[in-house]
Structure formats: structure tokens, C-alpha cells
């Protein structure tokens, strides 16, 4: 397991992988929101932690990542944004 993590971190540092982290419960609610046609949820989860963009990197594991799935809300909450669900032409799951 640790070798996989090291390999993923190295790939992210080499710009071969866009690496993000989100709380497990937030991911569950984001999937549920996507099923309802929504793309983001507001939550207190992660306030004052590395996930809070006012304090840390947000969802990004490394500074170089171009995407961000977390942003600060005006009400001292965090807005978690779901990644795009679109599939490529080769996708057999859609």
C-alpha cells in the first residue's frame, strides 16, 4: 500500500496525476448531490484544517494542481464541488 502511495505522489509531482483529497462523508454527500443534479454542497466539515482554503491547500495534495474542489463560503463554511462526471467516448460505463 505504501509503495502505491509513494508512486502516486511521485506521479503527481511529475505532473502525470492530479491528486486530491476530500473527507469520506463529504464524498458520499457529493455523490448523492450529483444524483439530484447538484454540483456542490456546503459543510462545516474541514473548517480550520488543510482542506479549508483559508488555512491550507483545499482539495489539492500538491501546490501545482490546477483544479480545486473546495472553496471558502462567506458564512464560514466550505463549498465542496463535485468533479465533472462526463465520460470519454471509450467509456463503457456510461
PyMOL commands that set and color helices and strands:
alter all, ss='L'
color gray80, all
select helices_A, chain A and resi 2-13+24-35
alter helices_A, ss='H'
color red, helices_A
select strands_A, chain A and resi 40-43+70-72+78-81
alter strands_A, ss='S'
color yellow, strands_A
deselect
rebuild
show_as cartoon
